[in-house]
Amino acid sequence: MEEKYELAMKPMTIGNLTLKNRIVMPPIATYQSTEDGKVTGKMLEYYGMRATGSNLAMIITEHSYIDIRGKARKNQLSISSDEDIEGLKRLVDTIHQGGAKAIAQLNHAGSAAPSDVTGERAVAPSSVILPVSPMMGDGTAPEELTVSQIAEIVEQFACAAKRAKAAGYDGVEIHSAHAYLLNQFYSPLTNHREDDYGGDIERRLRIHREIIQSVRSAVGKEFMLSLRLGGCDYAEGGNTIEDSVYASKALADAGVDMLNITGGMCRYTRQGHNEPGYFQDMSSAIKKAVSIPVMLTGGVKTLEDAETLLKNNAADLIGVGREILKNPYWLMEQMEK
């Protein structure tokens, strides 16, 4: 059976991390945490089933807020305080016991953070209402971040990465996709700044480079660092596939070990597309341009879909979200077919 899915079942090395195969559970928010973002028994059971019941190489846990002002929803998982580490250790141990590697996704929601959740007005690169549907956040104009506030957020990402390492995670992923804060900096649809953090693509990526550098200083060169890039907005005036290639090369040069490719302001869907790997036009172009592993998620329903995408050089790793969400035993069942 492994011969049939030769590429999907082939081991892969990302930085210093070796995976047993190329199938990854991407971050899918379950919002099963306590009100203050702590790990619950329900969450341990959910992740434990998916780690043990399948043969997944890696599980990227759901987006975790690095600061209360960047919290996207009630019951979102927190990595904003040292008090979160104990619960996260239990979560990581559960995933490791099931045989999978565990990666923490670090996020700040920016203007997608509702004030009734955070208790404060949302912050963003510019005072621009998110051009997304359905609405994220309050649907009101956020407060434009000052340069000193940007520096604080850079430091918060580094502190969160340090907590992830202390909790035993195998690596971290910086979230810059799906219309959240770092994606808001990257997209010209939401970044109208006229200082060093806005304007051309080089300046719109400045905060990303600063975060990568800061995280590296906090956790060292050996710790696996991924970045989830909402590379293309698939919208007029937004980032293009060419922009995503430029950004990917810049991020690889800045020191990330892996790029997890998905949508930007279009979020994780693409209008008029539901085929396996519906962002593959972007991921294929990026894979040609960088030497680090590229991951692709979206629309994959069978292991055959994953194998085909790998054979076609659409990516090096395949994320399977909805199918694993519905069925924790998906991969094992697919391997037996």
QUIJO-V938764 format. One record per pair of residues at least 12 apart in sequence whose ideal C-beta (glycine too) atoms are under 6 Angstrom apart, sorted by sequence separation. I is the first residue (numbers start at 0). J is the second residue. If there is no record, write none. Layout:
<<I/J> <I/J>>
This chain:
<<8/20> <128/140> <231/243> <305/317> <63/76> <64/77> <66/79> <110/123> <190/203> <230/243> <282/295> <7/21> <65/79> <109/123> <126/140> <61/76> <63/78> <64/79> <121/136> <126/143> <123/141> <125/143> <185/203> <260/278> <295/313> <299/317> <110/129> <122/141> <184/203> <276/295> <278/297> <295/314> <121/141> <122/142> <277/297> <294/314> <299/319> <260/281> <277/298> <293/314> <120/142> <122/144> <184/206> <260/282> <293/315> <294/316> <296/318> <300/322> <113/136> <114/137> <275/298> <292/315> <111/135> <112/136> <113/137> <226/250> <274/298> <275/299> <294/318> <296/320> <24/49> <111/136> <238/263> <273/298> <110/136> <286/312> <237/264> <226/255> <275/304> <228/258> <230/260> <234/264> <283/313> <24/55> <110/141> <224/255> <232/263> <282/313> <302/333> <29/61> <224/256> <225/257> <226/258> <227/259> <228/260> <229/261> <232/264> <233/265> <276/308> <282/314> <22/55> <26/59> <28/61> <223/256> <229/262> <22/56> <23/57> <24/58> <25/59> <28/62> <225/259> <229/263> <257/291> <279/313> <26/61> <257/292> <258/293> <259/294> <260/295> <261/296> <20/56> <26/62> <58/94> <233/269> <19/56> <71/108> <276/313> <18/56> <69/107> <243/281> <247/285> <251/289> <18/57> <69/108> <215/254> <36/76> <65/105> <71/111> <244/284> <248/288> <251/291> <36/77> <58/99> <71/112> <240/281> <244/285> <30/72> <32/74> <57/99> <62/104> <65/107> <70/112> <200/242> <204/246> <211/253> <247/289> <57/100> <58/101> <59/102> <60/103> <69/112> <73/116> <135/178> <211/254> <30/74> <32/76> <50/94> <55/99> <62/106> <240/284> <244/288> <59/104> <200/245> <204/249> <208/253> <47/93> <51/97> <70/116> <186/232> <46/93> <50/97> <70/117> <131/178> <182/229> <38/86> <46/94> <188/236> <37/86> <50/99> <68/117> <129/178> <188/237> <43/93> <67/117> <231/281> <38/89> <68/119> <105/156> <176/227> <186/237> <230/281> <38/90> <170/222> <177/229> <186/238> <170/223> <172/225> <173/226> <174/227> <175/228> <176/229> <105/159> <156/210> <160/214> <164/218> <172/227> <153/209> <157/213> <161/217> <153/210> <157/214> <160/217> <130/188> <156/214> <160/218> <164/222> <124/183> <103/163> <123/183> <124/184> <153/213> <157/217> <127/189> <103/168> <125/190> <105/171> <124/190> <125/191> <101/168> <111/178> <125/192> <101/169> <102/170> <103/171> <104/172> <105/173> <106/174> <111/179> <124/192> <100/169> <102/172> <104/174> <109/179> <108/179> <109/180> <106/179> <107/180> <109/183> <91/166> <91/167> <188/264> <91/168> <186/263> <26/104> <84/162> <88/166> <186/264> <87/166> <88/167> <78/159> <84/165> <182/263> <84/166> <78/162> <176/261> <178/264> <178/266> <66/155> <177/266> <65/155> <177/267> <65/156> <65/159> <62/174> <59/172> <131/264> <130/264> <16/169> <15/221> <16/223> <14/223> <13/223> <14/256> <13/256> <13/257> <25/296> <49/323> <52/327> <53/328> <55/330> <52/328> <54/330> <53/330> <54/331> <49/327> <53/331> <13/292> <48/327> <23/316> <25/318> <27/320> <7/302> <21/316> <22/317> <23/318> <25/320> <21/317> <27/324> <4/302> <7/305> <7/306> <24/323> <6/306> <4/306> <6/309> <22/330> <0/334>>
